[in-house]
Amino acid sequence: MTRAAVALDVVAGIGIGPGTEVLLNRTLHVEGVRSRFGDPVWDLSGAIKDRHSARQAVHWGRFPAPFRHACKLYLFALLNLVDDAPRLDSARSLHPHVKTILGELVPLRRFTTWLSDAGVTSFDQVSTEHLDDYLHYVTDATGESAGTKRCALQAIKRLHLYREELPAQCRLPAGPLWGGASARGLAHYESSWGKPNTTPRIHPDVMEPLLSGAIAVTHTIAADLLPAARNLLAMRHLAHQIAPAIRRAPTRTVSVFETTKAQLECMLAALDRNDAALPGIRTGEVTSVDLMGLAVGGWMHHTELKRMKETPVMLAASGLPIDVNLLRINTFNHIGTKPWRDEPVDARELVGLLRHVTVACFLVIAYLSGVRTGEALNLRRGCISRDPTLELTFMSGLQLKADDGRRQRSPATIPWVVTDETAHAVTVLEQITVSDLLFPAFSVCSQQRFLFGATRTRTPGSINTDITRFIDWFNQEVAPVVDHPLIPADPYGSIQVPRLRRTLAWHIVRRPGGTIAGATQYGHLHTQMIHGYAGGADSGFPDDITFERFLHRAETIHDDAQRLEAGEHVSGPAAEEYRARIARARTFAGLTVTTTGQVNAALSNPALQIHHGAVLTCVFRRATAACLPPSDSSDEPSWTRCRLGCVNAARTDRDAVNLREHVGALQQDMAAPGLPEPLRQRIQTRLIEHLKTLADHESSRPTPNPDQDGDNE
């Protein structure tokens, strides 16, 4: 008897059956991930290039049963139609990325649940009235943001757009959906695309001790922990490799005694095969096995290991040598003038400290490089290189929000240019990770990290949580011991990783001379970064710098205006132009800027070209700037070549105060014994110039009218 062939659904020219792979036309970045159409869960992580995404799987059991098969067909179309794929008007790519698809599954499930509640069991039963009702259901919802509503409607717009690519039972009604209006317009959603970054900066009084503490951890504390950490990870890796079946079984199904005994037996044999030693501890003159270290390194239950009467017998019978302090730290380096610790660190505590070291490395890397959060989390072993000719250090990695051509060239031609502190933090991570990813997911010694650490990174949320824990630990355990400043609470709330990038831009603009680490300053860091990807348009970092410059300029001029109104005196050849520009700059009050182009135009406006230096104020006009040669097209003064007699110079009362302090310092230099005569003459000349400038400033001060404050009689 012959059985009739089962008709297959056809999508993207592919006949679909239960065994059909769901990622046929997508590039796979992780081998071994092969979900099939009939699976209840589709793992899409293999098609996601960056590894820090939290949602990477589709659980079909969460979808209403009547729509489950149709939604599978639709998702298959989204994944495998990559050539000439239907595109929304707002689309910026040729086909939806996997992360975009995953983000629209929740709105799709919401829509199908709403249809099921309305008695509709398939997409071809949906009428225009149903769609209009759903539109009102979404837009009239209270307590939801316009962005959430826009996403809910965008998912349906895309489903409708794909109707011709799907079987008949999966198609929504033909014709323009909701009159052809965009999801953005229907939801009254105002996109943040192109607008200034509103991410709050980390307060300088918080960022400075936070960075200082992180650098202290990556250097001093990490140096103390790394030898034992490498031994611990090597032993734990071996323990996972040789573990018997009973150790891999769920703990609730097996005996703790039998599991510990079997793992100990396997572990001792493996150590013997590898010519390795048992971890040891010395108490007085007695050396014994470090059972805590053996338990943590050997993946065993510590309490059971101590309790078992078989433990000492098996250890003695193994004949293995004992390496004292193999997994313990007893000596500690100084931070400042004091050691950061005075009690030994055993293997159990070491695991927790390594998590703090990882967070410190992340803070140093993400902050000092200016990379995006995802770019930092996706860094891999070997990402640091050095060019001795250029004397630059490079960091290569996955560049997000860059076109494919630029992203492909990045490791060789346009990496980030980074500081030695950043490179050192990467080196530390390379010694405490068991895979290529520098920030693998899961706990330090967990079985999951050894199995999946090469394909899954930490998520931004988990890093945020660990930063909070790092601050608490540092303030309680390290700062008081070494007299390091405490890391205070930030007025804008907990430290979130996107705030690091914005804060770096603020420091570069507001404190270019501020010291970061050693002799490195923010101004030097900015100059260094613009040589690589961080200085390119795709990185987005130059835009952050531009907005910070505009905000700084506007705030400074606002302060100048208030001081003029309060009676601050201004002298010098550019004094009148200074007052005129302050008056014209009032037009910027309440100005709303939405694009980088607007900011650049504002920064080039002469009304905002006022720059405050150490002892004078530059009312900048390039044509008359004594600090710039005729061939220089710079739009700001060059303070290193500043000339006191420049016609662009003005001097406020604030400048006069600073100049008096400088005069006092020069007078002290003049009084120093043994001062060379040529240097004495130069200082004397400079003193005469400064004293004359101060005298001119005071003599040009308007004489107060005695009748202004008194009564006219």
Helices and strands as residue ranges (DSSP letters): E 9-11, E 14-16, E 41-43, G 45-47, E 57-59, G 60-62, H 65-80, H 98-103, H 105-117, G 123-125, H 128-139, H 146-161, G 163-165, G 168-170, G 177-180, H 183-186, H 204-216, I 217-221, H 222-242, H 245-248, G 251-253, H 256-273, E 278-283, E 286-289, H 291-298, H 302-307, H 310-318, E 322-324, E 334-335, E 338-339, H 347-369, H 373-377, E 384-387, E 392-395, H 404-409, E 416-418, H 420-432, H 447-452, H 460-473, I 474-478, H 479-482, H 498-510, E 515-517, E 520-521, H 522-529, G 533-535, G 537-539, H 541-565, E 570-571, H 575-584, G 585-588, H 596-603, G 606-608, E 610-612, E 617-619, G 622-624, G 639-641, E 649-652, H 653-670, H 677-699
